[in-house]
Amino acid sequence: MLTKKQLDLLDFIHKRVQRDGVPPSFDEMKEALDLRSKSGIHRLITALEERGFIRRLAHRARALEIVKLPESLGGESSHVFSPRVIEGDKPDQARPASSHAVVSSAIELPMMGRIAAGVPIEAIAHASHTVAVPGSMLSGQGEHYALEVKGDSMIDAGINDGDVVVIRETSHADNGDIVVALVEDQEATLKRFYRRGGAIALEAANPAYETRVLPDDKVKVQGRLVGLIRTY
């Protein structure tokens, strides 16, 4: 049986993974559970891991996946939930870029190049090939595309250098969303989005990087993160 705090944390992690495709940071967990320090979160995570509800991904900073949910959260003790972090082979370089084509239970998305999760790099390029992703990963209506992550500024959100992120095209973002942001029509970057009056804050998930605050007319949202593919 889980304590109330353990249940609350498991519920929070599950909802954030379902919404964003990645687990929340330790700071976000601490704030959500109204705890004074991260040590309390570490203890709760260890307890959930020992009971088989979550799994820590080896050699990945603060990367978690939901293994199962209790009945009170809509699951069964014997039911294994598929995480929205997908581990797979590298994309097939030989496949030409095209619009979405259903292949079995997978969907082919255009790989639009690299996205900076750190020092900004050049804006998103044209599609060079496609990558297959589970249809269940796609969120809401509209077009989707994939990008390879370059850099480590989102590592505390479970997004690592070399990961492939799945993005739903949209020009709208809510505070806290992880988005593809185009800065001054030149730089594409992956960051958390916050609106501050007439400015936009692009916040990293790594204390080594400062939050960038820009006039709202200098930032265009190009899409929102809905999934993550990791290759080991």
Buried (B, 14 or more C-beta within 10 A) or exposed (E): EBEEBBBBBBBBBBEBBEBBBBBBBBEBBBEBBEBEEBEBBEEBBEBBBEBEBBBBBEEBBBBBBBBBBBEEBEBEEEEEBEBBBBEBEEBEEEBEBEEBEEEEEBBBBBBBBBBBBBEBBEBBEEBEBBBBBBEEBBBEEEBBBBBBBBBBBBBBBBBBBEBBBBBBBBEEBEEBBBBBBBBEEEBBBBBBBBEEEEBBBBBBBBEEBEEBEBEEEBBBBBBBBBBBBBEE
